Amino acid sequence: MRAHHLRMTVAAGVAALIAMPGCEYLGGTTAEKGFMYKDLPVASGSATAGDGNSVTFKGSPLALEGPGIKVGDQLRDVKVAKGDLSLVNIADTKGTVRIISVVPSLDTTVCEQQTHYLSEKNNGLDKNVEFITISVDTPFAQGRFAKEAKIKNITFLSDFRGGDFGKAYGLLVKDPHFLARAVMVVDKTNVIKYLQVTPELAQMPDMEAAFKAARALM
């Protein structure tokens, strides 16, 4: 019953997000025609993660849940699901520089473009930096997305089991249930060196700033 409830909660959150203007469902045409980048606004600042803070959609606040995370903090121990449903501690990815891209749902316009941008516009950074995308989509949905999008240089990890990653990092949007949009750069010792939480969900994070921060650690 608990697993069924979690699936229904995730589905409801994703459905609400898909209904947002600017986050419409795109279907499975990406791989067939090549990804078409849209002229989406890029956030110039960052929201603050954690309890008592919020992000917005078109000016309407959405409360965040969990202790906040900030630059200088260590990655926290929290388990997320891989494609085969096995669990991995996000902190155990240490040993290399990482860009962790956090998106509400891969089947939305901004989230899809954020993920393609990370994969395709990094100018060779993926040879030395590990790319990770985390969302509340199920591992099966993430696998389907990666296959259709022909993305092979990103590790997809799922927070579908209850939003444990979102809660641990202060990035869980409480209602509806999905993750705030964010990008962080983490060094080899698990110290967060760059973090942007987009104040407005319909805006892209500044991926070029994240790329610059990652290059500075190489």
Steps between C-alpha positions, in 0.01 A plus 500: 500500500783739581666443161165554329451824694846624402436426133168684516663796678777526242252466216283776644799731542623438148151547357472834676838608366417391146188713519710810567544731199856475376530145630278316258557134418704454185447131423755276335607694192836622631707205380330496160558862403784614724444726799369845417626754754250766603572860598435446870579757770809432714493576871751764607489430873436220744231418750595371844440130563330370811211541739349847511604576143320461170524509124229639276303416193386820328527681833310243706718369785562128547645408840820296528549224754812376678821645642663736253820440308752767404841547342769362728283221640580133450273274300264329742442127527177417322403210277353538151399230253691390191342368185485145634327624820810436713593781736813713506611755758550829316798574726671182378550656155807685632840473332423715199360845431123480445226720362171399662200628307172487693174521304130470592411259216682402181179506295471878511640769273745671737615178663558336163701794372702520823593134457585528131707812569703313760552208263563683173638848570776428753782534242679180599465545873339157523841341436617602847186585696217263597150618413210395722131584458257447787120519475193340658426314177512123541822328389303345214383841378855632526628208296236555235590870482874432467441245225266722299725803545812294418674632811784276618729734695267566794430272796130518586401447863145496633356651817163334444502292820382786720704806412782409740760690294276805478431494874868455589605798286206733557396467136168318535199699387242391756187547291491366236768238562808563282850646520594863459715581198867525591855436386800439724869441440672268746875446533680166539469512880121559495512872575235704318686773314212649299125496552211666325137437589291674237259739675241444224422147384437606140856633466813312399794494741819668379669188365795696360580626850490140625733391219742780591497398866568136407791595272656700782524178704682300232 
